[in-house]
Amino acid sequence: MGPCPVTVRRLSTRASFTLAAVALLAAALWLGAAIGETAIPLDVVAKTVANRLFHAAYPLDPIDEGIVWSYRLSRVVVAACCGAALSLSGVVLQSLLRNPLADPYVLGISAGASTGAVSVAILGIGGGLVGLPLGAFAGALIAFCLVSLLAWRAGSGAAAIILAGVAGSQLFHALTAFVVTKAANAEQARGIMFWLLGNLSGVRWPDVTLALPAALIGLALCLSQARALDAFAFGRDSAASLGIPVRRTYVLLIGVTAMMTAVMVALVGSIGFVGLVIPHATRMLVGVRHGVLLPASAIVGAVFMILADILSRIIVPGQVLPIGVVTALFGAPAFAVIMSQRRTRL
């Protein structure tokens, strides 16, 4: 007896979507490496990758090859990882908390991670690339615990966690400003304030070795809990009745969210609206089942961040905008449209 035709058709559709998503991401990475203040032909980008990865011997201008490999390609890979990680974090938080407005930025997790990273950078705790993510991770966890405590004290309801997140964000932004004002010199303060708006200018290949594993591990762990996330959509009691270990799953997924947010904040700063807008937009495309929603959100988030990075380089001639400015300029109107269509109520 052969396989069910419906199953075969479903597998074929899923394979087609997967191939289309991978092709879309590859095209975005390709364009991200080619577009900028100095335009690089697409074939030069492909030949540069072939030379570096497969030891091909294409004759290329060393300057063009250096721009593509040493600057743009690493930058767009980190941008893709950042977009995927923040989108995944938004999906997880919105499902766990059953709140359509939950995301790392709104809940103060990004602000806490920023405070932790800035404290390490300015006060010298830990130091180096290893110290920044650890400091950011600690700050993210502290911020989430504080926001959760405030929300619990304020009472149940969708508005409580959001109001607690706003309060937590303001607190950690104030702590960050205090640390910078108290301990940083003028040059450090200027660099940190620019970084806090989202800055990919200093990203290089060593940063990829941190961002890519964080995004891939986060995606794998989230996918392993896709069934649990589906169950959480009906509440904790319903998830427990289906045999989901609620407390363990909650701790694992919050830890994964904090880890991904902390790594990305340590590398590129605090970026808003990605974890808020992308999950809603992706649900409109693929539905609410997390087995499909999680990888789709990661792909859409990665492509969105790459496009935002491209715009940040070309929208003002001769100047690179902070990427957080671009995501806010496009994310805020998009979110307003999505919420007006969904008629979501707090």
C-alpha positions as CSV (number, residue, x, y, z in Angstrom):
1,M,0.0,0.0,0.0
2,G,1.5,3.3,-1.1
3,P,1.7,6.5,0.9
4,C,-1.5,8.6,1.3
5,P,-1.9,11.1,-1.5
6,V,-2.8,13.9,1.0
7,T,0.5,13.2,2.9
8,V,2.5,13.2,-0.3
9,R,0.9,16.5,-1.4
10,R,1.5,18.0,2.0
11,L,5.2,16.9,2.0
12,S,5.6,18.3,-1.5
13,T,4.1,21.6,-0.5
14,R,6.3,21.9,2.6
15,A,9.4,21.0,0.5
16,S,8.5,23.7,-2.0
17,F,8.0,26.3,0.7
18,T,11.4,25.3,2.2
19,L,13.2,25.7,-1.1
20,A,11.5,29.0,-1.8
21,A,12.4,30.3,1.7
22,V,16.1,29.2,1.4
23,A,16.2,30.8,-2.1
24,L,14.7,34.1,-0.7
25,L,17.3,34.2,2.1
26,A,20.2,33.4,-0.3
27,A,19.0,36.2,-2.6
28,A,18.8,38.7,0.2
29,L,22.3,37.8,1.4
30,W,23.6,38.2,-2.2
31,L,22.0,41.6,-2.6
32,G,23.2,42.7,0.9
33,A,26.7,42.0,-0.1
34,A,26.4,43.8,-3.4
35,I,24.4,46.9,-2.6
36,G,26.0,49.8,-0.7
37,E,27.7,53.2,-1.2
38,T,30.0,51.4,-3.6
39,A,28.0,49.1,-5.9
40,I,29.5,45.7,-6.4
41,P,28.3,43.5,-9.4
42,L,26.4,40.4,-8.4
43,D,28.8,38.2,-10.3
44,V,31.8,39.6,-8.3
45,V,30.0,38.7,-5.1
46,A,29.5,35.1,-6.3
47,K,33.2,34.9,-7.4
48,T,34.4,36.3,-4.1
49,V,32.5,33.6,-2.2
50,A,33.9,30.9,-4.6
51,N,37.4,32.2,-4.1
52,R,37.2,32.3,-0.4
53,L,35.3,29.1,0.3
54,F,36.2,26.8,-2.6
55,H,39.6,28.2,-3.5
56,A,38.6,29.2,-7.0
57,A,41.0,31.4,-8.9
58,Y,38.8,34.1,-10.4
59,P,40.7,37.3,-11.1
60,L,39.1,40.0,-9.0
61,D,40.0,43.5,-7.9
62,P,41.4,43.1,-4.4
63,I,39.5,46.2,-3.2
64,D,36.1,44.8,-4.4
65,E,36.9,41.4,-3.0
66,G,37.9,42.9,0.3
67,I,34.7,45.0,0.5
68,V,32.5,42.0,-0.2
69,W,34.3,39.4,2.1
70,S,35.7,41.5,5.0
71,Y,32.9,44.0,5.4
72,R,29.6,43.4,3.7
73,L,29.1,39.6,3.8
74,S,29.9,39.3,7.5
75,R,27.6,42.2,8.1
76,V,24.6,40.8,6.3
77,V,25.1,37.3,7.9
78,V,25.0,38.9,11.4
79,A,22.0,41.0,10.3
80,A,20.2,37.8,9.2
81,C,21.0,36.0,12.5
82,C,19.8,39.0,14.4
83,G,16.5,39.2,12.5
84,A,15.9,35.5,12.9
85,A,16.7,35.5,16.6
86,L,14.6,38.5,17.5
87,S,11.6,37.1,15.4
88,L,11.9,33.7,17.1
89,S,12.0,35.5,20.5
90,G,8.8,37.4,19.6
91,V,7.0,34.2,18.6
92,V,8.0,32.4,21.8
93,L,7.1,35.3,24.1
94,Q,3.8,36.0,22.5
95,S,2.8,32.3,22.8
96,L,4.0,31.8,26.3
97,L,2.5,34.9,27.6
98,R,-0.6,34.8,25.3
99,N,-0.1,38.4,24.6
100,P,0.1,39.8,21.0
101,L,2.3,42.7,22.1
102,A,5.0,40.7,23.8
103,D,8.5,40.9,22.4
104,P,12.0,41.4,23.8
105,Y,12.0,45.1,23.2
106,V,8.6,45.8,24.7
107,L,9.1,43.6,27.7
108,G,12.4,45.3,28.6
109,I,14.6,42.2,27.9
110,S,16.6,44.2,25.3
111,A,17.0,47.1,27.7
112,G,18.2,44.8,30.4
113,A,20.6,43.1,28.0
114,S,21.9,46.6,27.0
115,T,22.5,47.5,30.6
116,G,24.4,44.3,31.2
117,A,26.5,44.7,28.1
118,V,27.3,48.4,28.8
119,S,28.2,47.6,32.4
120,V,30.7,45.0,31.2
121,A,32.1,47.3,28.5
122,I,32.4,50.4,30.7
123,L,33.1,48.9,34.1
124,G,35.4,46.2,32.8
125,I,33.5,43.2,34.3
126,G,34.5,40.2,32.2
127,G,35.8,42.2,29.2
128,G,36.2,41.2,25.6
129,L,33.7,39.5,23.3
130,V,33.0,36.7,25.7
131,G,32.2,39.1,28.6
132,L,29.7,41.2,26.7
133,P,27.3,38.3,25.8
134,L,27.5,37.0,29.4
135,G,26.8,40.4,30.8
136,A,23.9,40.9,28.4
137,F,22.5,37.5,29.2
138,A,22.5,38.3,32.9
139,G,20.9,41.6,32.3
140,A,18.2,40.1,30.1
141,L,17.3,37.5,32.7
142,I,17.2,40.1,35.5
143,A,15.0,42.3,33.4
144,F,12.5,39.5,32.6
145,C,12.3,38.4,36.2
146,L,11.7,42.0,37.3
147,V,9.0,42.6,34.7
148,S,7.3,39.3,35.6
149,L,7.3,40.2,39.3
150,L,5.8,43.7,38.5
151,A,3.2,42.1,36.3
152,W,2.3,39.5,38.9
153,R,1.9,42.2,41.5
154,A,-0.2,44.4,39.2
155,G,-2.6,41.5,38.5
156,S,-3.6,39.4,35.6
157,G,-4.5,40.6,32.2
158,A,-2.7,41.4,28.9
159,A,-2.1,45.0,29.8
160,A,-0.3,44.2,33.1
161,I,2.7,42.6,31.4
162,I,3.0,45.4,28.9
163,L,2.8,48.1,31.5
164,A,5.4,46.3,33.5
165,G,7.6,46.0,30.5
166,V,7.4,49.7,29.8
167,A,8.4,50.4,33.4
168,G,11.2,47.9,33.2
169,S,12.5,49.3,30.0
170,Q,12.6,52.8,31.4
171,L,14.4,51.6,34.5
172,F,17.1,49.8,32.6
173,H,17.5,52.6,30.0
174,A,18.0,54.9,33.0
175,L,20.6,52.6,34.5
176,T,22.4,52.4,31.2
177,A,22.5,56.2,30.9
178,F,23.7,56.4,34.5
179,V,26.6,53.9,33.9
180,V,27.6,55.7,30.6
181,T,27.4,59.2,32.3
182,K,29.3,58.1,35.4
183,A,32.1,56.0,34.0
184,A,32.5,56.5,30.3
185,N,34.7,59.1,28.6
186,A,33.3,61.3,25.8
187,E,34.5,58.9,23.0
188,Q,33.1,55.8,24.8
189,A,29.8,57.6,25.5
190,R,29.4,58.6,21.8
191,G,30.1,55.1,20.6
192,I,27.8,53.4,23.0
193,M,24.9,55.8,22.3
194,F,25.3,55.1,18.6
195,W,25.5,51.3,19.3
196,L,22.4,51.4,21.5
197,L,20.4,52.5,18.4
198,G,21.6,49.3,16.5
199,N,24.9,49.4,14.8
200,L,26.3,46.8,12.3
201,S,29.2,48.9,11.1
202,G,31.8,47.1,13.4
203,V,30.6,43.6,12.7
204,R,33.2,41.2,11.3
205,W,33.7,37.4,10.8
206,P,34.5,36.7,14.5
207,D,31.1,38.1,15.4
208,V,29.5,35.6,12.9
209,T,31.0,32.7,14.9
210,L,28.9,33.9,17.9
211,A,25.7,35.1,16.1
212,L,25.2,32.1,13.8
213,P,25.4,29.4,16.5
214,A,23.2,31.4,18.8
215,A,20.5,31.7,16.1
216,L,20.7,28.1,14.9
217,I,20.7,26.7,18.5
218,G,17.8,28.9,19.4
219,L,15.9,27.8,16.3
220,A,16.5,24.1,17.1
221,L,15.5,24.4,20.7
222,C,12.4,26.4,19.8
223,L,11.4,23.8,17.2
224,S,11.9,21.0,19.7
225,Q,9.2,22.7,21.8
226,A,6.8,23.5,18.9
227,R,4.1,21.1,20.2
228,A,4.4,22.7,23.7
229,L,4.0,26.2,22.2
230,D,0.9,25.1,20.3
231,A,-0.5,23.9,23.7
232,F,0.4,27.1,25.5
233,A,-1.9,28.9,23.1
234,F,-4.8,27.5,25.1
235,G,-3.3,28.4,28.5
236,R,-1.0,26.8,31.0
237,D,-3.7,24.6,32.5
238,S,-4.6,23.2,29.0
239,A,-0.9,22.6,28.3
240,A,-0.5,20.7,31.6
241,S,-3.5,18.6,30.8
242,L,-1.9,17.6,27.6
243,G,1.2,16.3,29.4
244,I,3.4,19.3,28.8
245,P,5.9,19.9,31.6
246,V,4.9,23.5,32.0
247,R,7.5,24.8,34.4
248,R,10.4,23.1,32.7
249,T,9.2,24.3,29.2
250,Y,8.7,27.8,30.5
251,V,12.2,28.0,32.0
252,L,13.8,26.5,28.9
253,L,12.1,28.8,26.4
254,I,12.6,32.0,28.5
255,G,16.3,31.0,28.8
256,V,16.6,30.5,25.0
257,T,14.8,33.8,24.4
258,A,17.1,35.6,26.8
259,M,20.2,33.9,25.3
260,M,19.3,34.9,21.7
261,T,18.4,38.5,22.7
262,A,21.6,38.9,24.8
263,V,23.9,37.7,22.0
264,M,22.3,40.0,19.4
265,V,22.2,43.0,21.7
266,A,25.9,42.4,22.7
267,L,26.8,42.4,19.0
268,V,24.6,45.1,17.4
269,G,22.7,46.9,20.1
270,S,19.0,47.1,21.0
271,I,16.7,46.9,18.0
272,G,13.0,47.3,18.2
273,F,9.9,46.2,16.3
274,V,11.5,43.1,14.7
275,G,10.2,40.7,17.4
276,L,6.9,42.5,17.5
277,V,6.0,42.9,13.8
278,I,7.5,39.8,12.1
279,P,5.6,37.2,14.1
280,H,2.3,38.8,13.3
281,A,3.1,39.2,9.6
282,T,4.3,35.6,9.4
283,R,1.1,34.3,11.1
284,M,-0.9,36.0,8.3
285,L,1.2,34.0,5.8
286,V,1.6,30.5,7.3
287,G,-0.9,30.2,10.1
288,V,-0.4,29.6,13.8
289,R,1.1,26.1,14.0
290,H,4.5,26.6,15.5
291,G,6.1,23.8,13.5
292,V,5.8,26.0,10.5
293,L,5.6,29.4,12.2
294,L,9.0,29.3,13.9
295,P,11.1,28.6,10.8
296,A,9.0,30.9,8.7
297,S,9.4,33.7,11.2
298,A,13.2,33.1,11.3
299,I,13.4,33.4,7.5
300,V,11.1,36.5,7.3
301,G,13.0,38.2,10.1
302,A,16.3,37.5,8.6
303,V,15.3,38.9,5.2
304,F,13.7,41.9,6.9
305,M,16.9,42.8,8.8
306,I,19.0,42.4,5.7
307,L,16.8,44.7,3.7
308,A,16.8,47.2,6.7
309,D,20.6,47.0,6.7
310,I,20.7,47.8,3.0
311,L,18.5,50.8,3.5
312,S,20.6,52.0,6.4
313,R,23.6,52.2,4.1
314,I,22.0,53.9,1.1
315,I,19.1,56.0,2.4
316,V,21.4,58.9,3.4
317,P,24.3,59.3,0.9
318,G,27.7,59.2,2.6
319,Q,26.3,58.2,6.0
320,V,25.2,54.9,7.6
321,L,22.0,55.2,9.7
322,P,21.7,53.1,12.9
323,I,19.7,50.0,11.8
324,G,17.3,50.5,14.8
325,V,16.1,53.7,13.2
326,V,15.3,51.9,10.0
327,T,13.4,49.1,11.7
328,A,11.4,51.6,13.7
329,L,10.6,53.7,10.6
330,F,9.2,50.7,8.8
331,G,8.1,48.6,11.7
332,A,5.9,51.1,13.5
333,P,3.6,51.8,10.5
334,A,3.5,48.1,9.6
335,F,2.6,47.2,13.1
336,A,-0.2,49.8,13.1
337,V,-1.6,48.3,9.9
338,I,-1.4,44.7,11.2
339,M,-3.1,45.6,14.5
340,S,-5.9,47.6,12.8
341,Q,-6.6,44.6,10.6
342,R,-6.5,42.1,13.4
343,R,-8.5,44.4,15.7
344,T,-6.5,43.1,18.6
345,R,-7.7,44.2,22.1
346,L,-5.6,44.4,25.2
